[in-house]
Amino acid sequence: MTALLPLFLTAGLAVRAAEPSLAEGFDHFYNLEYDQASVVFNAEAAAHPDNPKAYNHVAQTILYRAMFRAGALESELVTGTNPFLRRAKVNPGPEEQQRFDQAIQKSIDICQARLQKNPADKDAMYTLGVAHGLRANYNFMVRKAYMDSLKDVTAARKLHSKVIEMDPNYTDARLVEGVHDYVVGSLPFTYKMFGFLVGFRGDKEGGVRELELVAKKGDLNKVDAEILLAAVYRRERRAKEAVPLLKDLIRRFPRNYLLRFEQVQMFADLGGRGSALAELVEIEKLKSSNVAGFTNLPWEKIFYSRGNLLFWYREYDRAVEDLQKVTVKASDVDLNTGTFAWLRLGQSLDMKGSRGQAVQAYRQAIALAPESDAAKESKRYLSSPYQRKS
């Protein structure tokens, strides 16, 4: 379940061409420049205090900035690993959490007031669903309030389904519906027994089709649908379909280095070792040249990506070289990168026959984040060496 719920990442947050004043904010947002985006969106809320969408924009930026700092925006979000580890220094402080709560509550209050006056106000209903979707993510990612998160997700689904009933051409509202169908369709039966999920059977294939529709015909949610589709395609082992999406996203948001790392993984999933390594070389060039967006990219992220790739291609000597460059600074990178670097290093060393060093690496992964997936897997290799199954 934990690897699926965060698919509710954004819901109706992209910008219309008719809103040039917000274009700069969304350009910053999709290029991972959350501080700059925050300036634009806070100014929007101050200038339009009765616009609930403005407060959603403020809240989404707070949420994504926290996720970005935690290293939780990679495709591991939906591929079964544990991307929700956070160091104390990246945890949102009380003031930041308060700003998020205030922004969401303001959006909810305005929408509910409008719906009391006009129950058929589609935009208010849609925006209210967005607010619930954002709060679902925040409850999941920051507060670890998983049941509250599920309830908000379900509330968002109901609101947006009602919008579609009122207006079948309201394509943007199909994003949450599609993701909800995909997620619920992927959940184990025990989770579907929760009262607030009763009546929602889920439909993985149908959910993907809805996302594809929004990616093709959506207005506000076109970009979000493409990002989600790329992640879902990877999870469903349909990487070939994700590559064109990523290429287009990279063209539009060239300062977003995470998109390039996603492309590396897609090439690797397709067996394209050369293409994957070539993309990493390009990332290195952008970093070395101090190209905008890549200046603050930690070298260790590049080393880990290449070391992990070489590990899967059984090039253990070269993998060890790159992974050791990460582990020597494991305390400086996000916990996901740090713990998996130690795990992959241990596995590579085991495959090289360096058992003593491998055990030390596994112990480091466990010590760095004992509850992480990498640590739990590392514990299995303390008593017996890692062995490749195929």
C-alpha positions in Angstrom: 0.0 0.0 0.0 2.7 2.5 0.9 4.2 2.3 -2.6 0.8 3.1 -4.2 -0.9 5.8 -2.3 1.5 8.6 -3.2 0.4 8.3 -6.8 -2.0 11.0 -5.7 0.8 13.5 -6.3 -0.8 16.5 -8.0 -4.4 17.0 -9.0 -5.3 19.9 -11.1 -2.3 22.1 -10.4 -1.0 22.9 -13.9 -1.5 26.3 -15.5 -3.7 27.5 -18.2 -2.2 29.4 -21.1 -4.7 32.2 -20.2 -2.9 32.7 -16.8 0.4 34.2 -17.8 1.0 35.5 -14.3 1.3 32.0 -13.0 3.3 30.5 -15.9 6.5 31.5 -14.2 5.5 29.9 -10.9 4.6 26.6 -12.6 7.8 26.7 -14.7 9.7 26.9 -11.4 7.6 24.2 -9.8 8.1 21.6 -12.6 11.8 22.4 -12.7 12.2 21.6 -8.9 12.6 25.3 -8.0 10.2 25.3 -5.1 11.4 28.3 -3.3 11.0 30.5 -6.4 7.6 28.9 -7.1 6.5 29.6 -3.6 7.2 33.4 -4.1 4.8 33.4 -7.1 2.1 31.4 -5.5 2.1 33.3 -2.2 1.8 36.5 -4.2 -1.1 35.0 -6.0 -2.9 34.2 -2.8 -2.3 37.7 -1.4 -3.7 39.3 -4.6 -6.7 37.0 -4.8 -7.7 36.0 -1.3 -11.0 34.6 -2.4 -9.6 32.2 -5.0 -9.3 28.7 -3.4 -7.0 27.5 -6.2 -4.4 30.0 -5.0 -4.2 28.4 -1.6 -3.9 25.0 -3.2 -0.9 26.2 -5.2 0.7 27.4 -2.0 0.0 24.1 -0.3 1.3 22.0 -3.2 4.6 23.9 -3.2 5.1 23.3 0.5 4.3 19.6 0.0 6.6 19.1 -2.9 9.5 21.0 -1.4 9.3 18.6 1.6 9.1 15.6 -0.7 12.0 16.8 -2.8 14.2 17.4 0.2 13.4 13.9 1.4 14.5 12.3 -1.9 10.9 11.0 -2.5 10.2 12.2 -6.0 12.0 9.5 -7.9 10.0 6.6 -9.5 10.7 4.4 -6.5 7.5 6.1 -5.3 5.6 3.5 -7.2 8.0 0.6 -7.8 7.9 -1.0 -4.4 10.8 0.5 -2.5 10.6 2.8 0.5 11.0 6.5 -0.5 9.5 8.0 2.6 12.5 8.1 4.8 13.5 11.5 6.1 16.4 12.9 8.1 15.5 15.3 10.8 17.0 18.2 8.9 14.5 17.8 6.0 11.4 17.3 8.2 9.0 20.3 7.8 9.1 22.5 10.9 6.0 23.4 12.8 5.7 26.7 11.0 5.8 25.1 7.6 3.2 22.5 8.6 1.0 25.3 10.0 1.2 27.2 6.7 0.2 24.0 4.8 -2.8 23.4 7.1 -3.9 27.0 6.9 -3.7 27.1 3.1 -5.6 23.8 2.7 -8.3 24.8 5.2 -8.7 28.2 3.5 -9.3 26.5 0.2 -11.7 24.0 1.7 -13.7 26.8 3.5 -14.0 28.9 0.4 -15.1 25.9 -1.7 -17.6 24.7 0.8 -19.1 28.2 1.1 -19.5 28.4 -2.7 -21.1 25.0 -2.8 -23.6 26.0 -0.1 -24.7 28.8 -2.3 -24.6 26.8 -5.5 -24.4 23.0 -5.1 -23.8 22.7 -8.9 -20.6 24.8 -8.8 -18.3 22.4 -10.7 -15.1 24.5 -10.3 -15.6 24.7 -6.5 -16.3 21.0 -6.3 -13.3 20.2 -8.4 -11.0 22.5 -6.4 -12.3 21.0 -3.1 -11.3 17.6 -4.4 -7.8 19.0 -5.2 -7.5 20.2 -1.6 -8.4 16.8 -0.2 -5.9 15.2 -2.6 -3.1 17.5 -1.4 -4.0 16.9 2.3 -4.0 13.1 1.6 -0.4 13.4 0.4 0.7 15.5 3.3 -0.9 13.2 5.8 0.8 10.3 4.2 4.2 11.8 3.6 4.7 14.1 6.6 2.4 13.0 9.4 2.3 9.3 8.5 -1.4 9.4 9.2 -2.2 6.7 6.7 -5.9 6.2 7.4 -6.6 9.9 7.3 -4.7 9.9 4.0 -6.9 7.2 2.6 -10.1 9.0 3.7 -9.0 12.2 2.0 -8.1 10.3 -1.2 -11.6 8.7 -1.2 -13.2 12.1 -0.6 -11.3 13.6 -3.6 -12.4 10.7 -5.8 -16.1 11.1 -4.8 -16.0 14.9 -5.5 -14.3 14.5 -8.9 -16.5 11.7 -9.9 -19.5 13.9 -9.2 -17.9 16.6 -11.4 -17.6 14.1 -14.2 -21.3 13.1 -13.8 -22.2 16.8 -14.1 -19.9 17.4 -17.1 -18.4 14.3 -18.9 -16.1 16.7 -20.8 -14.4 17.9 -17.6 -11.4 15.9 -18.5 -9.1 17.2 -15.8 -11.3 15.7 -13.1 -10.5 12.2 -14.5 -7.0 12.3 -13.2 -8.0 11.5 -9.6 -10.6 9.1 -10.8 -8.0 7.3 -12.9 -5.4 7.2 -10.3 -7.9 6.0 -7.6 -9.0 3.2 -9.9 -5.4 2.2 -10.5 -4.4 2.3 -6.8 -7.5 0.6 -5.4 -7.2 -2.0 -8.2 -3.6 -2.7 -7.0 -4.3 -2.9 -3.3 -4.5 -6.2 -1.5 -8.0 -7.4 -0.6 -7.5 -6.6 3.1 -7.1 -2.9 2.4 -10.2 -2.9 0.3 -12.2 -3.9 3.4 -11.8 -0.5 5.0 -15.2 1.1 5.2 -14.4 4.2 3.2 -13.2 1.9 0.3 -16.3 -0.2 0.2 -17.9 0.2 -3.1 -14.7 1.0 -4.9 -13.4 -2.2 -6.6 -10.7 -0.5 -8.5 -9.7 -1.1 -12.1 -6.0 -1.0 -12.9 -6.4 -1.1 -16.7 -9.2 1.4 -16.6 -7.3 3.7 -14.4 -4.4 3.7 -16.9 -6.7 4.5 -19.7 -8.1 7.5 -17.8 -4.6 8.8 -17.2 -3.8 8.4 -20.9 -6.9 10.4 -21.7 -6.0 13.2 -19.4 -2.4 13.2 -20.8 -3.8 13.5 -24.3 -6.8 15.9 -23.8 -6.4 17.4 -20.3 -5.9 21.1 -19.7 -4.8 21.8 -16.1 -3.7 18.2 -15.5 -1.9 17.3 -18.7 1.6 17.5 -17.3 0.7 15.8 -14.1 -0.9 12.9 -16.0 2.2 12.5 -18.1 4.4 12.3 -15.0 2.1 9.8 -13.3 1.9 7.7 -16.5 5.6 7.5 -16.8 5.8 6.2 -13.2 2.9 3.8 -13.7 4.3 2.5 -17.0 7.5 1.7 -15.2 5.7 -0.1 -12.4 3.7 -2.1 -15.0 6.9 -3.0 -16.9 5.9 -0.8 -19.9 9.0 1.3 -19.9 9.0 1.6 -23.7 5.8 3.7 -23.5 7.3 5.9 -20.8 10.3 7.0 -22.8 8.5 9.4 -25.2 6.7 11.0 -22.3 10.0 11.6 -20.5 11.6 13.0 -23.6 8.8 15.5 -24.0 8.9 16.4 -20.3 12.6 16.9 -20.4 12.2 19.2 -23.4 9.6 21.3 -21.5 11.4 21.3 -18.1 15.1 21.0 -18.9 16.2 22.0 -15.4 14.4 19.1 -13.8 17.3 16.6 -13.4 15.0 13.9 -11.9 13.4 13.4 -15.2 16.8 12.6 -16.7 17.4 10.0 -14.0 14.0 8.5 -14.7 15.0 8.2 -18.3 18.2 6.4 -17.3 16.1 3.8 -15.4 13.7 3.4 -18.3 16.6 2.7 -20.7 18.0 0.2 -18.2 14.6 -1.5 -17.9 14.5 -1.9 -21.6 18.0 -3.5 -21.6 19.6 -0.4 -23.1 22.8 -0.3 -21.2 24.5 2.0 -23.7 21.7 4.4 -23.8 21.4 4.5 -20.0 25.1 5.1 -19.5 25.1 7.8 -22.3 22.3 9.6 -20.5 24.4 9.6 -17.3 27.3 11.0 -19.2 25.0 13.8 -20.4 23.9 14.5 -16.8 27.6 14.6 -15.7 28.3 17.2 -18.5 25.4 19.3 -17.4 26.6 19.2 -13.8 30.2 19.9 -14.7 29.1 22.9 -16.8 27.0 24.3 -14.1 24.0 24.4 -16.3 20.9 25.9 -14.6 19.1 23.3 -12.5 22.1 21.0 -12.2 24.4 23.1 -10.0 22.9 21.7 -6.8 22.6 18.2 -8.0 24.8 16.1 -5.7 27.5 14.1 -7.5 26.6 11.2 -5.3 23.2 10.9 -7.0 25.0 10.4 -10.3 27.5 7.9 -8.8 24.6 5.9 -7.2 22.6 5.8 -10.4 25.6 4.5 -12.4 26.7 2.1 -9.7 23.2 0.7 -9.4 23.0 0.3 -13.2 26.3 -1.4 -13.4 25.3 -3.7 -10.5 22.3 -5.0 -12.5 24.5 -5.5 -15.5 26.9 -7.6 -13.4 29.8 -5.2 -13.8 30.7 -5.5 -10.1 34.1 -4.0 -10.1 33.0 -0.7 -11.7 29.8 -0.8 -9.5 31.9 -0.9 -6.4 33.9 2.1 -7.5 30.9 4.3 -7.9 29.0 3.0 -4.9 31.9 3.6 -2.6 31.9 7.2 -3.7 28.4 7.4 -2.4 28.9 5.6 0.8 31.8 7.7 1.9 29.3 10.6 2.0 26.2 8.6 2.9 25.3 11.0 5.7 25.1 13.9 3.2 22.6 12.4 0.8 19.0 11.5 1.2 18.4 8.3 3.2 17.0 6.4 0.3 20.2 7.0 -1.8 22.4 6.3 1.2 20.8 3.1 2.4 20.5 1.6 -1.1 24.1 2.5 -1.9 25.2 0.5 1.1 23.0 -2.4 0.2 24.1 -2.5 -3.5 27.7 -2.2 -2.3 27.3 -5.2 -0.1 25.7 -7.2 -2.8 28.4 -6.3 -5.3 31.1 -7.2 -2.8 29.4 -10.5 -2.2 29.3 -11.3 -5.9 33.1 -10.5 -6.0 33.7 -12.9 -3.1 34.6 -10.2 -0.6 32.4 -11.5 2.1 33.9 -9.6 5.1 33.5 -6.3 3.4 30.0 -7.1 2.2 28.9 -7.8 5.7 30.3 -4.5 6.9 28.3 -2.7 4.1 25.1 -4.5 5.1 25.6 -3.4 8.7 26.1 0.2 7.6 22.8 0.1 5.7 21.0 -1.2 8.8 22.6 1.4 11.0 21.8 4.2 8.7 18.1 3.6 8.5 17.0 0.4 10.5 13.4 0.5 9.3 14.1 1.0 5.6 13.5 -1.6 2.9 17.3 -1.6 2.2 18.0 -2.3 5.9 15.5 -5.1 6.1 16.9 -6.7 2.9 20.5 -6.3 4.3 19.6 -8.2 7.4 18.9 -11.3 5.3 22.5 -11.2 3.9 24.2 -11.1 7.3 23.9 -14.8 7.8 24.3 -15.9 4.1 25.8 -14.2 1.1 23.7 -12.5 -1.5 23.3 -14.6 -4.6 21.9 -13.5 -8.0 18.9 -15.6 -9.1 19.4 -15.0 -12.8 
